[in-house]
Amino acid sequence: ILLLLIASAPSVDAQLKTKDDVPLASFHANVKRTLQKLLNKRCCQIVPQCCEWN
């Protein structure tokens, strides 16, 4: 019975984490934020009206 419980337990590998133990959701949020900043900088150079002033 103990072997069945161990086999059915969630695996550590099933958790969404990078090799540095950072949750992937946080990693994706950081990437999205960085890309948005780059897009805003590019947009500001072309069309100043689309700049975000945060």
mmCIF entry with sequence, helices, sheets and N, C-alpha, C, O atoms, coordinates in Angstrom:
data_MODEL
# 
_entry.id   MODEL 
# 
_entity.id                         1 
_entity.type                       polymer 
_entity.pdbx_number_of_molecules   1 
# 
_entity_poly.entity_id                      1 
_entity_poly.type                           'polypeptide(L)' 
_entity_poly.nstd_linkage                   no 
_entity_poly.nstd_monomer                   no 
_entity_poly.pdbx_seq_one_letter_code       ILLLLIASAPSVDAQLKTKDDVPLASFHANVKRTLQKLLNKRCCQIVPQCCEWN 
_entity_poly.pdbx_seq_one_letter_code_can   ILLLLIASAPSVDAQLKTKDDVPLASFHANVKRTLQKLLNKRCCQIVPQCCEWN 
_entity_poly.pdbx_strand_id                 A 
# 
loop_
_entity_poly_seq.entity_id 
_entity_poly_seq.num 
_entity_poly_seq.mon_id 
_entity_poly_seq.hetero 
1 1  ILE n 
1 2  LEU n 
1 3  LEU n 
1 4  LEU n 
1 5  LEU n 
1 6  ILE n 
1 7  ALA n 
1 8  SER n 
1 9  ALA n 
1 10 PRO n 
1 11 SER n 
1 12 VAL n 
1 13 ASP n 
1 14 ALA n 
1 15 GLN n 
1 16 LEU n 
1 17 LYS n 
1 18 THR n 
1 19 LYS n 
1 20 ASP n 
1 21 ASP n 
1 22 VAL n 
1 23 PRO n 
1 24 LEU n 
1 25 ALA n 
1 26 SER n 
1 27 PHE n 
1 28 HIS n 
1 29 ALA n 
1 30 ASN n 
1 31 VAL n 
1 32 LYS n 
1 33 ARG n 
1 34 THR n 
1 35 LEU n 
1 36 GLN n 
1 37 LYS n 
1 38 LEU n 
1 39 LEU n 
1 40 ASN n 
1 41 LYS n 
1 42 ARG n 
1 43 CYS n 
1 44 CYS n 
1 45 GLN n 
1 46 ILE n 
1 47 VAL n 
1 48 PRO n 
1 49 GLN n 
1 50 CYS n 
1 51 CYS n 
1 52 GLU n 
1 53 TRP n 
1 54 ASN n 
# 
_struct_asym.id          A 
_struct_asym.entity_id   1 
# 
loop_
_struct_conf.conf_type_id 
_struct_conf.id 
_struct_conf.pdbx_PDB_helix_id 
_struct_conf.beg_label_comp_id 
_struct_conf.beg_label_asym_id 
_struct_conf.beg_label_seq_id 
_struct_conf.pdbx_beg_PDB_ins_code 
_struct_conf.end_label_comp_id 
_struct_conf.end_label_asym_id 
_struct_conf.end_label_seq_id 
_struct_conf.pdbx_end_PDB_ins_code 
_struct_conf.beg_auth_comp_id 
_struct_conf.beg_auth_asym_id 
_struct_conf.beg_auth_seq_id 
_struct_conf.end_auth_comp_id 
_struct_conf.end_auth_asym_id 
_struct_conf.end_auth_seq_id 
_struct_conf.pdbx_PDB_helix_class 
_struct_conf.details 
_struct_conf.pdbx_PDB_helix_length 
HELX_P HELX_P1 AA1 LEU A 2  ? SER A 8  ? LEU A 2  SER A 8  1 ? 7  
HELX_P HELX_P2 AA2 VAL A 12 ? ALA A 14 ? VAL A 12 ALA A 14 5 ? 3  
HELX_P HELX_P3 AA3 LEU A 24 ? ILE A 46 ? LEU A 24 ILE A 46 1 ? 23 
HELX_P HELX_P4 AA4 PRO A 48 ? CYS A 50 ? PRO A 48 CYS A 50 5 ? 3  
# 
_struct_conf_type.id          HELX_P 
_struct_conf_type.criteria    ? 
_struct_conf_type.reference   ? 
# 
loop_
_atom_site.group_PDB 
_atom_site.id 
_atom_site.type_symbol 
_atom_site.label_atom_id 
_atom_site.label_alt_id 
_atom_site.label_comp_id 
_atom_site.label_asym_id 
_atom_site.label_entity_id 
_atom_site.label_seq_id 
_atom_site.pdbx_PDB_ins_code 
_atom_site.Cartn_x 
_atom_site.Cartn_y 
_atom_site.Cartn_z 
_atom_site.occupancy 
_atom_site.B_iso_or_equiv 
_atom_site.pdbx_formal_charge 
_atom_site.auth_seq_id 
_atom_site.auth_comp_id 
_atom_site.auth_asym_id 
_atom_site.auth_atom_id 
_atom_site.pdbx_PDB_model_num 
ATOM 1   N N  . ILE A 1 1  ? 0.835  -1.198 0.000   1.00 0.00 ? 1  ILE A N  1 
ATOM 2   C CA . ILE A 1 1  ? 0.000  0.000  0.000   1.00 0.00 ? 1  ILE A CA 1 
ATOM 3   C C  . ILE A 1 1  ? 0.872  1.250  0.000   1.00 0.00 ? 1  ILE A C  1 
ATOM 4   O O  . ILE A 1 1  ? 0.555  2.217  -0.692  1.00 0.00 ? 1  ILE A O  1 
ATOM 5   N N  . LEU A 1 2  ? 1.944  1.248  0.749   1.00 0.00 ? 2  LEU A N  1 
ATOM 6   C CA . LEU A 1 2  ? 2.826  2.409  0.813   1.00 0.00 ? 2  LEU A CA 1 
ATOM 7   C C  . LEU A 1 2  ? 3.424  2.718  -0.557  1.00 0.00 ? 2  LEU A C  1 
ATOM 8   O O  . LEU A 1 2  ? 3.545  3.883  -0.935  1.00 0.00 ? 2  LEU A O  1 
ATOM 9   N N  . LEU A 1 3  ? 3.796  1.680  -1.296  1.00 0.00 ? 3  LEU A N  1 
ATOM 10  C CA . LEU A 1 3  ? 4.347  1.894  -2.627  1.00 0.00 ? 3  LEU A CA 1 
ATOM 11  C C  . LEU A 1 3  ? 3.323  2.535  -3.553  1.00 0.00 ? 3  LEU A C  1 
ATOM 12  O O  . LEU A 1 3  ? 3.682  3.367  -4.385  1.00 0.00 ? 3  LEU A O  1 
ATOM 13  N N  . LEU A 1 4  ? 2.071  2.166  -3.423  1.00 0.00 ? 4  LEU A N  1 
ATOM 14  C CA . LEU A 1 4  ? 1.036  2.780  -4.251  1.00 0.00 ? 4  LEU A CA 1 
ATOM 15  C C  . LEU A 1 4  ? 0.867  4.259  -3.920  1.00 0.00 ? 4  LEU A C  1 
ATOM 16  O O  . LEU A 1 4  ? 0.667  5.074  -4.820  1.00 0.00 ? 4  LEU A O  1 
ATOM 17  N N  . LEU A 1 5  ? 0.943  4.612  -2.651  1.00 0.00 ? 5  LEU A N  1 
ATOM 18  C CA . LEU A 1 5  ? 0.820  6.014  -2.255  1.00 0.00 ? 5  LEU A CA 1 
ATOM 19  C C  . LEU A 1 5  ? 1.995  6.842  -2.760  1.00 0.00 ? 5  LEU A C  1 
ATOM 20  O O  . LEU A 1 5  ? 1.817  7.976  -3.206  1.00 0.00 ? 5  LEU A O  1 
ATOM 21  N N  . ILE A 1 6  ? 3.183  6.277  -2.687  1.00 0.00 ? 6  ILE A N  1 
ATOM 22  C CA . ILE A 1 6  ? 4.365  6.995  -3.169  1.00 0.00 ? 6  ILE A CA 1 
ATOM 23  C C  . ILE A 1 6  ? 4.288  7.180  -4.677  1.00 0.00 ? 6  ILE A C  1 
ATOM 24  O O  . ILE A 1 6  ? 4.617  8.251  -5.186  1.00 0.00 ? 6  ILE A O  1 
ATOM 25  N N  . ALA A 1 7  ? 3.863  6.159  -5.388  1.00 0.00 ? 7  ALA A N  1 
ATOM 26  C CA . ALA A 1 7  ? 3.781  6.235  -6.842  1.00 0.00 ? 7  ALA A CA 1 
ATOM 27  C C  . ALA A 1 7  ? 2.717  7.221  -7.296  1.00 0.00 ? 7  ALA A C  1 
ATOM 28  O O  . ALA A 1 7  ? 2.852  7.820  -8.363  1.00 0.00 ? 7  ALA A O  1 
ATOM 29  N N  . SER A 1 8  ? 1.660  7.403  -6.508  1.00 0.00 ? 8  SER A N  1 
ATOM 30  C CA . SER A 1 8  ? 0.599  8.307  -6.930  1.00 0.00 ? 8  SER A CA 1 
ATOM 31  C C  . SER A 1 8  ? 0.813  9.737  -6.440  1.00 0.00 ? 8  SER A C  1 
ATOM 32  O O  . SER A 1 8  ? 0.038  10.628 -6.790  1.00 0.00 ? 8  SER A O  1 
ATOM 33  N N  . ALA A 1 9  ? 1.851  9.971  -5.636  1.00 0.00 ? 9  ALA A N  1 
ATOM 34  C CA . ALA A 1 9  ? 2.133  11.328 -5.148  1.00 0.00 ? 9  ALA A CA 1 
ATOM 35  C C  . ALA A 1 9  ? 2.618  12.192 -6.307  1.00 0.00 ? 9  ALA A C  1 
ATOM 36  O O  . ALA A 1 9  ? 3.285  11.693 -7.213  1.00 0.00 ? 9  ALA A O  1 
ATOM 37  N N  . PRO A 1 10 ? 2.289  13.485 -6.286  1.00 0.00 ? 10 PRO A N  1 
ATOM 38  C CA . PRO A 1 10 ? 2.751  14.364 -7.365  1.00 0.00 ? 10 PRO A CA 1 
ATOM 39  C C  . PRO A 1 10 ? 4.275  14.436 -7.391  1.00 0.00 ? 10 PRO A C  1 
ATOM 40  O O  . PRO A 1 10 ? 4.930  14.480 -6.350  1.00 0.00 ? 10 PRO A O  1 
ATOM 41  N N  . SER A 1 11 ? 4.801  14.445 -8.556  1.00 0.00 ? 11 SER A N  1 
ATOM 42  C CA . SER A 1 11 ? 6.248  14.489 -8.724  1.00 0.00 ? 11 SER A CA 1 
ATOM 43  C C  . SER A 1 11 ? 6.762  15.908 -8.543  1.00 0.00 ? 11 SER A C  1 
ATOM 44  O O  . SER A 1 11 ? 6.060  16.877 -8.831  1.00 0.00 ? 11 SER A O  1 
ATOM 45  N N  . VAL A 1 12 ? 7.983  16.018 -8.067  1.00 0.00 ? 12 VAL A N  1 
ATOM 46  C CA . VAL A 1 12 ? 8.622  17.334 -7.940  1.00 0.00 ? 12 VAL A CA 1 
ATOM 47  C C  . VAL A 1 12 ? 8.799  17.941 -9.323  1.00 0.00 ? 12 VAL A C  1 
ATOM 48  O O  . VAL A 1 12 ? 8.712  19.158 -9.482  1.00 0.00 ? 12 VAL A O  1 
ATOM 49  N N  . ASP A 1 13 ? 9.046  17.106 -10.323 1.00 0.00 ? 13 ASP A N  1 
ATOM 50  C CA . ASP A 1 13 ? 9.233  17.586 -11.687 1.00 0.00 ? 13 ASP A CA 1 
ATOM 51  C C  . ASP A 1 13 ? 7.954  18.159 -12.277 1.00 0.00 ? 13 ASP A C  1 
ATOM 52  O O  . ASP A 1 13 ? 8.011  18.906 -13.253 1.00 0.00 ? 13 ASP A O  1 
ATOM 53  N N  . ALA A 1 14 ? 6.808  17.828 -11.709 1.00 0.00 ? 14 ALA A N  1 
ATOM 54  C CA . ALA A 1 14 ? 5.543  18.322 -12.244 1.00 0.00 ? 14 ALA A CA 1 
ATOM 55  C C  . ALA A 1 14 ? 5.321  19.792 -11.920 1.00 0.00 ? 14 ALA A C  1 
ATOM 56  O O  . ALA A 1 14 ? 4.481  20.440 -12.544 1.00 0.00 ? 14 ALA A O  1 
ATOM 57  N N  . GLN A 1 15 ? 6.062  20.328 -10.953 1.00 0.00 ? 15 GLN A N  1 
ATOM 58  C CA . GLN A 1 15 ? 5.918  21.740 -10.611 1.00 0.00 ? 15 GLN A CA 1 
ATOM 59  C C  . GLN A 1 15 ? 6.601  22.580 -11.677 1.00 0.00 ? 15 GLN A C  1 
ATOM 60  O O  . GLN A 1 15 ? 7.691  22.243 -12.139 1.00 0.00 ? 15 GLN A O  1 
ATOM 61  N N  . LEU A 1 16 ? 5.955  23.681 -12.069 1.00 0.00 ? 16 LEU A N  1 
ATOM 62  C CA . LEU A 1 16 ? 6.504  24.537 -13.103 1.00 0.00 ? 16 LEU A CA 1 
ATOM 63  C C  . LEU A 1 16 ? 7.577  25.448 -12.512 1.00 0.00 ? 16 LEU A C  1 
ATOM 64  O O  . LEU A 1 16 ? 7.277  26.498 -11.942 1.00 0.00 ? 16 LEU A O  1 
ATOM 65  N N  . LYS A 1 17 ? 8.816  25.033 -12.656 1.00 0.00 ? 17 LYS A N  1 
ATOM 66  C CA . LYS A 1 17 ? 9.930  25.821 -12.138 1.00 0.00 ? 17 LYS A CA 1 
ATOM 67  C C  . LYS A 1 17 ? 11.084 25.731 -13.117 1.00 0.00 ? 17 LYS A C  1 
ATOM 68  O O  . LYS A 1 17 ? 11.219 24.748 -13.846 1.00 0.00 ? 17 LYS A O  1 
ATOM 69  N N  . THR A 1 18 ? 11.905 26.752 -13.130 1.00 0.00 ? 18 THR A N  1 
ATOM 70  C CA . THR A 1 18 ? 13.103 26.725 -13.955 1.00 0.00 ? 18 THR A CA 1 
ATOM 71  C C  . THR A 1 18 ? 14.224 26.076 -13.167 1.00 0.00 ? 18 THR A C  1 
ATOM 72  O O  . THR A 1 18 ? 14.037 25.711 -12.006 1.00 0.00 ? 18 THR A O  1 
ATOM 73  N N  . LYS A 1 19 ? 15.375 25.930 -13.779 1.00 0.00 ? 19 LYS A N  1 
ATOM 74  C CA . LYS A 1 19 ? 16.492 25.300 -13.082 1.00 0.00 ? 19 LYS A CA 1 
ATOM 75  C C  . LYS A 1 19 ? 16.969 26.131 -11.898 1.00 0.00 ? 19 LYS A C  1 
ATOM 76  O O  . LYS A 1 19 ? 17.588 25.590 -10.981 1.00 0.00 ? 19 LYS A O  1 
ATOM 77  N N  . ASP A 1 20 ? 16.697 27.427 -11.895 1.00 0.00 ? 20 ASP A N  1 
ATOM 78  C CA . ASP A 1 20 ? 17.085 28.289 -10.770 1.00 0.00 ? 20 ASP A CA 1 
ATOM 79  C C  . ASP A 1 20 ? 15.989 28.371 -9.727  1.00 0.00 ? 20 ASP A C  1 
ATOM 80  O O  . ASP A 1 20 ? 16.052 29.222 -8.840  1.00 0.00 ? 20 ASP A O  1 
ATOM 81  N N  . ASP A 1 21 ? 14.982 27.505 -9.809  1.00 0.00 ? 21 ASP A N  1 
ATOM 82  C CA . ASP A 1 21 ? 13.905 27.413 -8.835  1.00 0.00 ? 21 ASP A CA 1 
ATOM 83  C C  . ASP A 1 21 ? 13.032 28.666 -8.807  1.00 0.00 ? 21 ASP A C  1 
ATOM 84  O O  . ASP A 1 21 ? 12.505 29.039 -7.759  1.00 0.00 ? 21 ASP A O  1 
ATOM 85  N N  . VAL A 1 22 ? 12.882 29.312 -9.961  1.00 0.00 ? 22 VAL A N  1 
ATOM 86  C CA . VAL A 1 22 ? 11.992 30.464 -10.089 1.00 0.00 ? 22 VAL A CA 1 
ATOM 87  C C  . VAL A 1 22 ? 10.726 29.962 -10.771 1.00 0.00 ? 22 VAL A C  1 
ATOM 88  O O  . VAL A 1 22 ? 10.822 29.322 -11.817 1.00 0.00 ? 22 VAL A O  1 
ATOM 89  N N  . PRO A 1 23 ? 9.551  30.226 -10.224 1.00 0.00 ? 23 PRO A N  1 
ATOM 90  C CA . PRO A 1 23 ? 8.322  29.777 -10.872 1.00 0.00 ? 23 PRO A CA 1 
ATOM 91  C C  . PRO A 1 23 ? 8.229  30.319 -12.301 1.00 0.00 ? 23 PRO A C  1 
ATOM 92  O O  . PRO A 1 23 ? 8.557  31.477 -12.559 1.00 0.00 ? 23 PRO A O  1 
ATOM 93  N N  . LEU A 1 24 ? 7.781  29.473 -13.214 1.00 0.00 ? 24 LEU A N  1 
ATOM 94  C CA . LEU A 1 24 ? 7.695  29.884 -14.610 1.00 0.00 ? 24 LEU A CA 1 
ATOM 95  C C  . LEU A 1 24 ? 6.723  31.034 -14.820 1.00 0.00 ? 24 LEU A C  1 
ATOM 96  O O  . LEU A 1 24 ? 6.925  31.848 -15.721 1.00 0.00 ? 24 LEU A O  1 
ATOM 97  N N  . ALA A 1 25 ? 5.679  31.119 -14.016 1.00 0.00 ? 25 ALA A N  1 
ATOM 98  C CA . ALA A 1 25 ? 4.739  32.231 -14.153 1.00 0.00 ? 25 ALA A CA 1 
ATOM 99  C C  . ALA A 1 25 ? 5.455  33.553 -13.907 1.00 0.00 ? 25 ALA A C  1 
ATOM 100 O O  . ALA A 1 25 ? 5.217  34.529 -14.620 1.00 0.00 ? 25 ALA A O  1 
ATOM 101 N N  . SER A 1 26 ? 6.321  33.595 -12.917 1.00 0.00 ? 26 SER A N  1 
ATOM 102 C CA . SER A 1 26 ? 7.090  34.799 -12.623 1.00 0.00 ? 26 SER A CA 1 
ATOM 103 C C  . SER A 1 26 ? 8.065  35.091 -13.761 1.00 0.00 ? 26 SER A C  1 
ATOM 104 O O  . SER A 1 26 ? 8.233  36.243 -14.162 1.00 0.00 ? 26 SER A O  1 
ATOM 105 N N  . PHE A 1 27 ? 8.696  34.057 -14.271 1.00 0.00 ? 27 PHE A N  1 
ATOM 106 C CA . PHE A 1 27 ? 9.634  34.208 -15.383 1.00 0.00 ? 27 PHE A CA 1 
ATOM 107 C C  . PHE A 1 27 ? 8.927  34.779 -16.604 1.00 0.00 ? 27 PHE A C  1 
ATOM 108 O O  . PHE A 1 27 ? 9.439  35.694 -17.250 1.00 0.00 ? 27 PHE A O  1 
ATOM 109 N N  . HIS A 1 28 ? 7.742  34.240 -16.925 1.00 0.00 ? 28 HIS A N  1 
ATOM 110 C CA . HIS A 1 28 ? 6.985  34.724 -18.075 1.00 0.00 ? 28 HIS A CA 1 
ATOM 111 C C  . HIS A 1 28 ? 6.528  36.159 -17.870 1.00 0.00 ? 28 HIS A C  1 
ATOM 112 O O  . HIS A 1 28 ? 6.515  36.943 -18.818 1.00 0.00 ? 28 HIS A O  1 
ATOM 113 N N  . ALA A 1 29 ? 6.154  36.514 -16.651 1.00 0.00 ? 29 ALA A N  1 
ATOM 114 C CA . ALA A 1 29 ? 5.740  37.888 -16.361 1.00 0.00 ? 29 ALA A CA 1 
ATOM 115 C C  . ALA A 1 29 ? 6.909  38.847 -16.569 1.00 0.00 ? 29 ALA A C  1 
ATOM 116 O O  . ALA A 1 29 ? 6.726  39.943 -17.099 1.00 0.00 ? 29 ALA A O  1 
ATOM 117 N N  . ASN A 1 30 ? 8.100  38.443 -16.156 1.00 0.00 ? 30 ASN A N  1 
ATOM 118 C CA . ASN A 1 30 ? 9.282  39.284 -16.348 1.00 0.00 ? 30 ASN A CA 1 
ATOM 119 C C  . ASN A 1 30 ? 9.604  39.458 -17.825 1.00 0.00 ? 30 ASN A C  1 
ATOM 120 O O  . ASN A 1 30 ? 9.939  40.559 -18.263 1.00 0.00 ? 30 ASN A O  1 
ATOM 121 N N  . VAL A 1 31 ? 9.505  38.385 -18.589 1.00 0.00 ? 31 VAL A N  1 
ATOM 122 C CA . VAL A 1 31 ? 9.758  38.461 -20.030 1.00 0.00 ? 31 VAL A CA 1 
ATOM 123 C C  . VAL A 1 31 ? 8.736  39.376 -20.691 1.00 0.00 ? 31 VAL A C  1 
ATOM 124 O O  . VAL A 1 31 ? 9.092  40.216 -21.518 1.00 0.00 ? 31 VAL A O  1 
ATOM 125 N N  . LYS A 1 32 ? 7.471  39.213 -20.329 1.00 0.00 ? 32 LYS A N  1 
ATOM 126 C CA . LYS A 1 32 ? 6.415  40.039 -20.911 1.00 0.00 ? 32 LYS A CA 1 
ATOM 127 C C  . LYS A 1 32 ? 6.642  41.518 -20.586 1.00 0.00 ? 32 LYS A C  1 
ATOM 128 O O  . LYS A 1 32 ? 6.487  42.375 -21.456 1.00 0.00 ? 32 LYS A O  1 
ATOM 129 N N  . ARG A 1 33 ? 7.008  41.817 -19.336 1.00 0.00 ? 33 ARG A N  1 
ATOM 130 C CA . ARG A 1 33 ? 7.248  43.199 -18.919 1.00 0.00 ? 33 ARG A CA 1 
ATOM 131 C C  . ARG A 1 33 ? 8.433  43.792 -19.685 1.00 0.00 ? 33 ARG A C  1 
ATOM 132 O O  . ARG A 1 33 ? 8.381  44.945 -20.113 1.00 0.00 ? 33 ARG A O  1 
ATOM 133 N N  . THR A 1 34 ? 9.500  43.007 -19.858 1.00 0.00 ? 34 THR A N  1 
ATOM 134 C CA . THR A 1 34 ? 10.678 43.476 -20.581 1.00 0.00 ? 34 THR A CA 1 
ATOM 135 C C  . THR A 1 34 ? 10.348 43.745 -22.041 1.00 0.00 ? 34 THR A C  1 
ATOM 136 O O  . THR A 1 34 ? 10.752 44.769 -22.592 1.00 0.00 ? 34 THR A O  1 
ATOM 137 N N  . LEU A 1 35 ? 9.615  42.832 -22.671 1.00 0.00 ? 35 LEU A N  1 
ATOM 138 C CA . LEU A 1 35 ? 9.234  43.033 -24.067 1.00 0.00 ? 35 LEU A CA 1 
ATOM 139 C C  . LEU A 1 35 ? 8.332  44.248 -24.230 1.00 0.00 ? 35 LEU A C  1 
ATOM 140 O O  . LEU A 1 35 ? 8.446  44.973 -25.219 1.00 0.00 ? 35 LEU A O  1 
ATOM 141 N N  . GLN A 1 36 ? 7.438  44.481 -23.273 1.00 0.00 ? 36 GLN A N  1 
ATOM 142 C CA . GLN A 1 36 ? 6.553  45.641 -23.339 1.00 0.00 ? 36 GLN A CA 1 
ATOM 143 C C  . GLN A 1 36 ? 7.359  46.932 -23.238 1.00 0.00 ? 36 GLN A C  1 
ATOM 144 O O  . GLN A 1 36 ? 7.060  47.903 -23.933 1.00 0.00 ? 36 GLN A O  1 
ATOM 145 N N  . LYS A 1 37 ? 8.375  46.951 -22.381 1.00 0.00 ? 37 LYS A N  1 
ATOM 146 C CA . LYS A 1 37 ? 9.229  48.136 -22.256 1.00 0.00 ? 37 LYS A CA 1 
ATOM 147 C C  . LYS A 1 37 ? 9.960  48.409 -23.562 1.00 0.00 ? 37 LYS A C  1 
ATOM 148 O O  . LYS A 1 37 ? 10.041 49.552 -24.011 1.00 0.00 ? 37 LYS A O  1 
ATOM 149 N N  . LEU A 1 38 ? 10.494 47.345 -24.172 1.00 0.00 ? 38 LEU A N  1 
ATOM 150 C CA . LEU A 1 38 ? 11.200 47.513 -25.441 1.00 0.00 ? 38 LEU A CA 1 
ATOM 151 C C  . LEU A 1 38 ? 10.257 48.005 -26.531 1.00 0.00 ? 38 LEU A C  1 
ATOM 152 O O  . LEU A 1 38 ? 10.625 48.865 -27.332 1.00 0.00 ? 38 LEU A O  1 
ATOM 153 N N  . LEU A 1 39 ? 9.050  47.467 -26.564 1.00 0.00 ? 39 LEU A N  1 
ATOM 154 C CA . LEU A 1 39 ? 8.062  47.895 -27.549 1.00 0.00 ? 39 LEU A CA 1 
ATOM 155 C C  . LEU A 1 39 ? 7.701  49.360 -27.339 1.00 0.00 ? 39 LEU A C  1 
ATOM 156 O O  . LEU A 1 39 ? 7.595  50.115 -28.306 1.00 0.00 ? 39 LEU A O  1 
ATOM 157 N N  . ASN A 1 40 ? 7.511  49.768 -26.089 1.00 0.00 ? 40 ASN A N  1 
ATOM 158 C CA . ASN A 1 40 ? 7.176  51.157 -25.794 1.00 0.00 ? 40 ASN A CA 1 
ATOM 159 C C  . ASN A 1 40 ? 8.299  52.095 -26.214 1.00 0.00 ? 40 ASN A C  1 
ATOM 160 O O  . ASN A 1 40 ? 8.032  53.172 -26.748 1.00 0.00 ? 40 ASN A O  1 
ATOM 161 N N  . LYS A 1 41 ? 9.553  51.707 -25.984 1.00 0.00 ? 41 LYS A N  1 
ATOM 162 C CA . LYS A 1 41 ? 10.686 52.545 -26.390 1.00 0.00 ? 41 LYS A CA 1 
ATOM 163 C C  . LYS A 1 41 ? 10.713 52.696 -27.900 1.00 0.00 ? 41 LYS A C  1 
ATOM 164 O O  . LYS A 1 41 ? 10.943 53.791 -28.415 1.00 0.00 ? 41 LYS A O  1 
ATOM 165 N N  . ARG A 1 42 ? 10.481 51.604 -28.607 1.00 0.00 ? 42 ARG A N  1 
ATOM 166 C CA . ARG A 1 42 ? 10.493 51.653 -30.070 1.00 0.00 ? 42 ARG A CA 1 
ATOM 167 C C  . ARG A 1 42 ? 9.338  52.507 -30.574 1.00 0.00 ? 42 ARG A C  1 
ATOM 168 O O  . ARG A 1 42 ? 9.505  53.305 -31.496 1.00 0.00 ? 42 ARG A O  1 
ATOM 169 N N  . CYS A 1 43 ? 8.170  52.339 -29.967 1.00 0.00 ? 43 CYS A N  1 
ATOM 170 C CA . CYS A 1 43 ? 6.997  53.097 -30.367 1.00 0.00 ? 43 CYS A CA 1 
ATOM 171 C C  . CYS A 1 43 ? 7.222  54.585 -30.117 1.00 0.00 ? 43 CYS A C  1 
ATOM 172 O O  . CYS A 1 43 ? 6.828  55.414 -30.938 1.00 0.00 ? 43 CYS A O  1 
ATOM 173 N N  . CYS A 1 44 ? 7.849  54.933 -28.998 1.00 0.00 ? 44 CYS A N  1 
ATOM 174 C CA . CYS A 1 44 ? 8.098  56.338 -28.675 1.00 0.00 ? 44 CYS A CA 1 
ATOM 175 C C  . CYS A 1 44 ? 9.009  56.990 -29.707 1.00 0.00 ? 44 CYS A C  1 
ATOM 176 O O  . CYS A 1 44 ? 8.863  58.175 -30.006 1.00 0.00 ? 44 CYS A O  1 
ATOM 177 N N  . GLN A 1 45 ? 9.938  56.231 -30.245 1.00 0.00 ? 45 GLN A N  1 
ATOM 178 C CA . GLN A 1 45 ? 10.845 56.778 -31.247 1.00 0.00 ? 45 GLN A CA 1 
ATOM 179 C C  . GLN A 1 45 ? 10.120 57.043 -32.559 1.00 0.00 ? 45 GLN A C  1 
ATOM 180 O O  . GLN A 1 45 ? 10.457 57.984 -33.278 1.00 0.00 ? 45 GLN A O  1 
ATOM 181 N N  . ILE A 1 46 ? 9.131  56.222 -32.871 1.00 0.00 ? 46 ILE A N  1 
ATOM 182 C CA . ILE A 1 46 ? 8.414  56.349 -34.137 1.00 0.00 ? 46 ILE A CA 1 
ATOM 183 C C  . ILE A 1 46 ? 7.214  57.278 -33.996 1.00 0.00 ? 46 ILE A C  1 
ATOM 184 O O  . ILE A 1 46 ? 7.048  58.204 -34.791 1.00 0.00 ? 46 ILE A O  1 
ATOM 185 N N  . VAL A 1 47 ? 6.380  57.037 -32.994 1.00 0.00 ? 47 VAL A N  1 
ATOM 186 C CA . VAL A 1 47 ? 5.152  57.815 -32.769 1.00 0.00 ? 47 VAL A CA 1 
ATOM 187 C C  . VAL A 1 47 ? 5.114  58.219 -31.293 1.00 0.00 ? 47 VAL A C  1 
ATOM 188 O O  . VAL A 1 47 ? 4.698  57.421 -30.453 1.00 0.00 ? 47 VAL A O  1 
ATOM 189 N N  . PRO A 1 48 ? 5.538  59.434 -30.963 1.00 0.00 ? 48 PRO A N  1 
ATOM 190 C CA . PRO A 1 48 ? 5.596  59.844 -29.550 1.00 0.00 ? 48 PRO A CA 1 
ATOM 191 C C  . PRO A 1 48 ? 4.256  59.774 -28.821 1.00 0.00 ? 48 PRO A C  1 
ATOM 192 O O  . PRO A 1 48 ? 4.247  59.666 -27.595 1.00 0.00 ? 48 PRO A O  1 
ATOM 193 N N  . GLN A 1 49 ? 3.136  59.829 -29.518 1.00 0.00 ? 49 GLN A N  1 
ATOM 194 C CA . GLN A 1 49 ? 1.823  59.794 -28.869 1.00 0.00 ? 49 GLN A CA 1 
ATOM 195 C C  . GLN A 1 49 ? 1.524  58.436 -28.232 1.00 0.00 ? 49 GLN A C  1 
ATOM 196 O O  . GLN A 1 49 ? 0.652  58.351 -27.368 1.00 0.00 ? 49 GLN A O  1 
ATOM 197 N N  . CYS A 1 50 ? 2.202  57.405 -28.624 1.00 0.00 ? 50 CYS A N  1 
ATOM 198 C CA . CYS A 1 50 ? 1.903  56.078 -28.076 1.00 0.00 ? 50 CYS A CA 1 
ATOM 199 C C  . CYS A 1 50 ? 2.759  55.740 -26.865 1.00 0.00 ? 50 CYS A C  1 
ATOM 200 O O  . CYS A 1 50 ? 2.681  54.623 -26.354 1.00 0.00 ? 50 CYS A O  1 
ATOM 201 N N  . CYS A 1 51 ? 3.566  56.671 -26.400 1.00 0.00 ? 51 CYS A N  1 
ATOM 202 C CA . CYS A 1 51 ? 4.417  56.420 -25.229 1.00 0.00 ? 51 CYS A CA 1 
ATOM 203 C C  . CYS A 1 51 ? 3.578  56.248 -23.975 1.00 0.00 ? 51 CYS A C  1 
ATOM 204 O O  . CYS A 1 51 ? 2.548  56.897 -23.795 1.00 0.00 ? 51 CYS A O  1 
ATOM 205 N N  . GLU A 1 52 ? 4.047  55.353 -23.114 1.00 0.00 ? 52 GLU A N  1 
ATOM 206 C CA . GLU A 1 52 ? 3.431  55.184 -21.799 1.00 0.00 ? 52 GLU A CA 1 
ATOM 207 C C  . GLU A 1 52 ? 4.343  55.848 -20.786 1.00 0.00 ? 52 GLU A C  1 
ATOM 208 O O  . GLU A 1 52 ? 5.538  55.557 -20.738 1.00 0.00 ? 52 GLU A O  1 
ATOM 209 N N  . TRP A 1 53 ? 3.799  56.720 -19.994 1.00 0.00 ? 53 TRP A N  1 
ATOM 210 C CA . TRP A 1 53 ? 4.581  57.405 -18.961 1.00 0.00 ? 53 TRP A CA 1 
ATOM 211 C C  . TRP A 1 53 ? 4.187  56.853 -17.612 1.00 0.00 ? 53 TRP A C  1 
ATOM 212 O O  . TRP A 1 53 ? 3.265  57.366 -16.977 1.00 0.00 ? 53 TRP A O  1 
ATOM 213 N N  . ASN A 1 54 ? 4.866  55.816 -17.164 1.00 0.00 ? 54 ASN A N  1 
ATOM 214 C CA . ASN A 1 54 ? 4.576  55.191 -15.867 1.00 0.00 ? 54 ASN A CA 1 
ATOM 215 C C  . ASN A 1 54 ? 5.635  55.557 -14.873 1.00 0.00 ? 54 ASN A C  1 
ATOM 216 O O  . ASN A 1 54 ? 5.573  55.131 -13.720 1.00 0.00 ? 54 ASN A O  1 
# 
